[in-house]
Amino acid sequence: MLVRIKGQAPIDATVYELERLRCNLCGKVFTAEAPEGVGEQKYDASAASMIALLRYGSGFPWNRLEGLEDSLGIPLPAATQCEIVAETAAALRLVYEGLIRQAAQGEVLHNDDTSMRVLALNRAESQAADAASERTGVFTSGIVSTARGRDIALFFTGHQHAGENLADVLKQRAAELNAPIQMCDALSRNVPKLPKELEIIVGHCLAHSRRRFVEVTPNFPEECRFVLESFREVYANDALAREQNMTPEERLAFHQTRSGPVMEQLKVWLRAQFEEKKVEPNSGLGVAITYLLKHWDRLTLFLRQPGAPLDNNIAERALKKAIRHRKNSLFYKTRNGARMGDLFMSLIHTCELCGANPLQRRVAELKSKPSEWMPWNYQDTVQRAGFCVDSG
């Protein structure tokens, strides 16, 4: 088997010259037919998808994207690319709304947020938000909803924190479903305020607690070593449960048998540090121990609730897309631009979580039945509809 890899531009343009002939008798002009798949539409759906992937999936700023394509012989102004992506975003809005509805039905919902800048917020909306909450900060919230065989990522940029955005998503949850598990860090703004009929089971991220001990390890090497080795054993058990494809109930029993004694021994050791006055409560190690003991019940939810994860790492990884955008582009210019970024980041990262190719080629069919063109059923719909099987 021989493999040859070659480089190519992200967007390719082909110019078709259609020959025109005029009849000498009647004067009528006849134009040659265009090749199949070539029409009056200048930009193919795959071109819009590629621009969106580079812009919102890989973090290319508009001017840098324009310079890259121009150097490869594709003179495509940034303003034109933005218009192409905006037109595609309007067609994909139904898919984004469908993702929100599907995410609300998830079994475990992870959430977190990061700061973001939007230069020109809509004044009326901004003033209304400020008057209601006296909040001027802007954030991008990342929500990852997981269920068996279906993971969905959502992004929301605005004045609301992650907990408030999660509350809006859960309003679309079916009433007959069991209470979902929410995984986040211990910040109060990440926990949604819900009516009594909407219940959630809140768990806190064990990795956040672990990180506090990692940070003070240079000053307390022996003490932190015991804590970190206890965490390592718990994570090793979780990895083993994942390798053996255990059901949530089997995983719970496995953790109760293998990880339960480890965590109980750790808890006894943590309390002894204060009771025997071995650690100063205001020291770095004391603060880390206090955090772990204070949130012990929610940090050890995996020992009592089937399907409860150990940490919130999946949401942290999702937010890297927004952080990459903030580092490379610094800000969104308008609220509409932020919404467009949220839409494409949600679709792109959901495709990555589902193992699907985000290069969309079926925008026309998607408009009529968006539920049949989701990342998890895209290929099945292509085959069922009789289209040529592709990867996007």
Residue pairs with C-beta under 8 A, 6 or more apart in sequence:
9 69
9 72
9 73
9 74
10 50
10 51
10 54
10 68
10 69
10 72
11 47
11 50
11 51
11 69
11 74
11 76
12 74
13 74
16 34
16 35
16 38
18 31
18 32
18 33
18 34
19 31
19 32
20 29
20 30
20 31
20 32
21 29
21 30
22 28
22 29
22 30
23 29
23 30
43 84
44 361
45 88
45 360
45 361
45 362
45 363
45 364
46 359
46 360
46 361
46 392
47 84
48 84
48 85
48 87
48 88
48 360
48 363
49 88
49 358
49 359
49 360
49 361
49 392
50 359
51 65
51 81
51 84
51 85
52 85
52 88
52 344
52 348
53 348
53 358
53 359
54 60
54 65
55 62
55 65
55 81
55 85
55 344
56 321
56 325
56 341
56 344
56 345
56 348
57 321
57 344
57 345
57 348
57 358
58 324
59 321
59 324
59 325
59 327
59 328
59 329
60 68
60 328
61 328
61 329
62 78
62 81
62 82
62 329
63 78
64 328
65 78
65 81
66 76
66 77
66 78
66 81
69 75
69 76
70 76
85 340
85 344
86 340
88 360
88 363
89 340
89 343
89 344
91 363
91 366
91 367
92 343
92 344
92 347
92 360
92 363
92 366
93 343
94 366
94 367
94 370
95 347
95 366
95 370
95 373
95 374
96 342
96 343
96 346
96 347
98 370
98 371
98 374
99 152
99 154
99 346
99 347
99 350
99 374
100 154
100 169
100 172
101 172
102 145
102 150
102 152
102 374
103 109
103 143
103 145
103 152
103 154
103 169
104 145
104 169
104 170
104 171
104 172
104 173
104 174
105 145
105 147
105 173
105 174
105 177
106 145
106 146
106 147
106 150
106 152
106 180
107 146
107 147
107 148
107 180
107 181
107 307
108 145
108 146
108 147
108 180
108 181
108 182
108 183
108 307
108 308
108 309
109 143
109 144
109 145
109 146
109 166
109 169
109 170
109 180
109 181
109 182
109 183
109 200
110 142
110 143
110 144
110 145
110 146
110 182
110 183
110 184
110 309
110 312
110 314
110 315
110 318
111 141
111 142
111 143
111 144
111 162
111 163
111 165
111 166
111 182
111 183
111 184
111 190
111 312
111 315
112 141
112 142
112 162
112 184
112 185
112 190
112 312
112 315
112 316
112 319
113 139
113 140
113 141
113 142
113 161
113 162
113 165
113 189
113 190
113 319
114 139
114 140
114 142
114 319
114 322
114 323
114 326
115 137
115 138
115 139
115 140
115 326
116 138
116 139
116 140
116 157
116 322
116 326
116 331
116 332
116 338
117 138
117 326
117 330
117 331
117 332
118 138
118 157
118 158
118 331
118 332
118 333
118 334
118 335
118 337
118 338
119 331
119 332
119 333
119 334
120 333
120 334
120 335
121 138
121 334
121 335
122 335
125 335
126 159
129 135
129 158
129 159
130 136
133 159
135 159
136 159
137 159
138 157
138 158
138 159
139 157
139 158
139 159
139 160
139 161
139 162
140 155
140 156
140 157
140 319
140 322
140 342
141 155
141 156
141 157
141 160
141 161
141 162
141 165
141 166
142 153
142 154
142 155
142 162
142 315
142 318
142 319
142 322
143 153
143 154
143 155
143 156
143 162
143 165
143 166
143 169
143 315
144 151
144 152
144 153
144 154
144 314
144 315
144 318
144 353
145 151
145 152
145 154
145 169
146 152
146 314
149 376
150 354
150 376
151 314
151 350
151 353
151 354
152 350
152 353
153 318
153 345
153 346
153 349
153 350
153 353
154 165
154 169
154 342
154 346
155 318
155 321
155 322
155 341
155 342
155 345
155 346
155 349
156 165
156 342
157 322
157 332
157 338
157 339
157 341
157 342
158 335
158 338
160 168
161 189
161 190
162 184
162 189
162 190
163 184
163 188
163 189
163 190
163 191
163 192
163 193
164 189
164 192
164 193
166 182
166 190
166 192
167 192
167 193
167 194
170 180
170 192
170 194
170 198
170 200
171 198
173 180
173 198
175 197
179 199
179 200
179 201
180 200
180 201
181 200
181 201
181 202
181 203
181 301
181 305
181 307
181 308
181 309
182 191
182 192
182 200
182 201
182 202
182 203
183 203
183 204
183 205
183 308
183 309
183 311
183 312
183 315
184 190
184 191
184 202
184 204
184 205
184 312
184 315
185 204
185 205
185 208
185 312
186 204
186 205
186 208
186 291
186 295
186 298
191 202
192 200
194 200
201 301
201 305
201 308
202 298
202 301
203 298
203 299
203 301
203 302
203 305
203 308
203 309
204 295
204 298
204 299
204 301
205 299
205 310
205 311
205 312
205 313
206 231
206 234
206 299
206 302
206 310
206 311
207 310
207 311
207 312
207 313
208 311
208 312
209 288
209 291
209 292
209 295
209 299
210 227
210 228
210 231
212 287
212 288
212 291
212 292
213 224
213 227
213 228
213 285
213 288
214 224
214 228
215 284
215 288
216 224
216 284
216 285
216 288
217 224
217 225
217 228
219 284
219 285
220 284
220 285
223 273
223 279
223 285
224 285
226 266
226 269
227 266
227 269
227 270
230 262
230 263
230 265
230 266
233 259
233 262
234 255
234 259
234 262
234 263
234 310
235 310
237 254
237 255
237 258
237 259
238 251
238 255
238 259
238 302
238 310
240 254
241 250
241 251
241 254
241 255
246 254
248 306
248 307
249 306
251 306
251 307
252 302
252 303
252 304
252 305
252 306
252 307
255 302
255 303
256 303
259 302
259 303
260 303
263 300
263 303
267 293
267 296
270 289
270 292
270 293
271 293
272 278
273 279
273 285
273 286
273 289
274 281
274 286
274 289
279 285
279 286
279 289
280 286
281 287
281 290
292 299
301 308
302 308
302 309
302 310
318 349
321 345
321 348
321 349
322 345
325 341
325 345
332 338
332 341
347 358
347 375
348 358
350 375
351 357
351 358
351 375
352 358
353 375
354 375
354 376
356 375
356 376
356 378
356 379
357 391
357 392
358 375
358 392
359 391
359 392
360 366
360 392
361 390
361 392
362 373
362 378
362 382
362 387
365 373
365 385
366 373
372 381
373 381
379 389
382 388
382 389
382 390
383 389
